[in-house]
Amino acid sequence: MSTQGNFKAGEFSIESLAIVNQENESVDVTDLAIGVRLYESIYNKFNTGLITMMDGLNLLSNYRFTGQEYIRISIAQKEGLGQEPEKKFTIDKTFRIYKVEDVKRPKEAAQIYKLRFCDPRMFFCRKKRLSKMFRGSYETILQQALIEDAKVKPQEFDWFEETEPKNIQFICPNWTVSKLIDYVVNEANIGEQAEWKNGMFFFQTLNGGFRFSSIDTMLKREFPVPFSYRPRSAEETELLDLNAKGGLNSMIKNFYIPQQFDTLRGTAKGAYSSMQKTYDPIRKQEVDFVYDLEETFKRGKHLSGHPLIRTGEYEKSLTTENQVDPFVSPQVTEVDIDFPPNESYDSNVRYDFTSSHLFDNEDTLGNDEVFQGYKSVDNARLERRALMETLQQHKIVVTIPMRTDITVGNVIQLEIPSPEVSNKEDKLNDGRYLITDLSLSLNIPKNEGEMYLECVKESYASKVSEVKPLQEVEPADKVD
């Protein structure tokens, strides 16, 4: 372990902060930049960001800004004395500037404005259209489109999972590359035993490249350092590495919970149960597929193992209208009984179709297909929709010191003490969350920054109905 010296939490070093225009005129803007924001998300294909400038050189006119400029941002987190961060844990990206906004003149000889930028491949993916046939598995289709049409280099693929089936044939009907990516991500599957069917995501990381990853893989990628919500003292952290457990950069500076659940939306959006009616125009049959949250959680371990809601139990509509004494449990009356949330299939219904032998001349439906076309033969699309909604249910946003070794698509351990006097163990929430969104906020003049992590709870550590926290509370006279 190395000593910290005079390091500050969230401190970083800048290797490059330079802008170049279409005439190859470059300018270092390190001394002009006030702050930089960088964004990363499992829902976004490309990284984006913005830089706030205090400009006394009138760059907008002198460098002829038109939204065709490029900016290179190269930064690294601070390590211990005499240590350099590993290359894989640094951020070194070239972005394209596409927007100037909020131009203000606080001084006569200076102006403040923001430059928004994105990965240059976002332009190619939104304007390049494809009208051609693809064959193979979904990941090979995606790689082919990215390399041939989006100018992505093979070495930029950090993680690409194999998907099923292997013999897809797909005719892209003049879609943009961006729309093709969305189609592949929604349809791809890693197999029948996936924790969530059709649970694929495609995204770019700030300290690496592109990932085509399943939710199964993300729930198993655990960041090795836990983060705790308690202050750090100089004596405590003097001999600790900045980025190690208990170090300055493993501190939760602030947190808030924007939402812990929304069962009304979850029910309407199919987070707990839903139905799909699929019509086969060849057989002239309609087949029903259902999604049951409890059945899905029987496959795999998920994040913590158990649904975020009571399942398998009839819901009771209750009333407390006869309650008199506030210190006595109210008398409740069952006035209605409803299906369990995981069996209310009519709450969300999807209509689909499926076709067989689109790309061969077989005259018997029982024969194997050489290449498969559009198929809807199970509840995979229902599970995809349920997964996306589940990831919106239980959220927490934490603020930690800036560091460049964290990416979205990883599980993080958050040690946040209970607000109760008797700090008992929470048997439902084990503090493990999946990072879905990340924002870096860099104060350039001070060379220090913060990270905002939006994390979600995909499952609880125990069944809700089996945890009895009120029965485990010690009497008041025994609490210190």
Secondary structure as GFF3:
##gff-version 3
##sequence-region A 1 480
A	DSSP	beta_strand	12	20	.	.	.	ID=ss1
A	DSSP	beta_strand	26	28	.	.	.	ID=ss2
A	DSSP	beta_strand	33	41	.	.	.	ID=ss3
A	DSSP	beta_strand	48	55	.	.	.	ID=ss4
A	DSSP	alpha_helix	59	62	.	.	.	ID=ss5
A	DSSP	beta_strand	70	77	.	.	.	ID=ss6
A	DSSP	three_ten_helix	87	89	.	.	.	ID=ss7
A	DSSP	beta_strand	90	107	.	.	.	ID=ss8
A	DSSP	beta_strand	110	118	.	.	.	ID=ss9
A	DSSP	alpha_helix	121	127	.	.	.	ID=ss10
A	DSSP	beta_strand	129	130	.	.	.	ID=ss11
A	DSSP	beta_strand	133	136	.	.	.	ID=ss12
A	DSSP	alpha_helix	138	149	.	.	.	ID=ss13
A	DSSP	three_ten_helix	154	156	.	.	.	ID=ss14
A	DSSP	beta_strand	157	160	.	.	.	ID=ss15
A	DSSP	beta_strand	168	171	.	.	.	ID=ss16
A	DSSP	beta_strand	175	176	.	.	.	ID=ss17
A	DSSP	alpha_helix	177	187	.	.	.	ID=ss18
A	DSSP	beta_strand	200	204	.	.	.	ID=ss19
A	DSSP	beta_strand	210	214	.	.	.	ID=ss20
A	DSSP	alpha_helix	215	218	.	.	.	ID=ss21
A	DSSP	beta_strand	227	228	.	.	.	ID=ss22
A	DSSP	alpha_helix	234	237	.	.	.	ID=ss23
A	DSSP	three_ten_helix	248	250	.	.	.	ID=ss24
A	DSSP	beta_strand	254	259	.	.	.	ID=ss25
A	DSSP	alpha_helix	263	269	.	.	.	ID=ss26
A	DSSP	beta_strand	273	280	.	.	.	ID=ss27
A	DSSP	beta_strand	285	292	.	.	.	ID=ss28
A	DSSP	alpha_helix	293	296	.	.	.	ID=ss29
A	DSSP	beta_strand	315	317	.	.	.	ID=ss30
A	DSSP	beta_strand	336	338	.	.	.	ID=ss31
A	DSSP	three_ten_helix	341	343	.	.	.	ID=ss32
A	DSSP	three_ten_helix	345	347	.	.	.	ID=ss33
A	DSSP	beta_strand	349	353	.	.	.	ID=ss34
A	DSSP	alpha_helix	380	390	.	.	.	ID=ss35
A	DSSP	beta_strand	395	401	.	.	.	ID=ss36
A	DSSP	beta_strand	411	415	.	.	.	ID=ss37
A	DSSP	beta_strand	432	443	.	.	.	ID=ss38
A	DSSP	beta_strand	448	456	.	.	.	ID=ss39
A	DSSP	three_ten_helix	464	466	.	.	.	ID=ss40
A	DSSP	three_ten_helix	469	472	.	.	.	ID=ss41
A	DSSP	three_ten_helix	476	478	.	.	.	ID=ss42
###
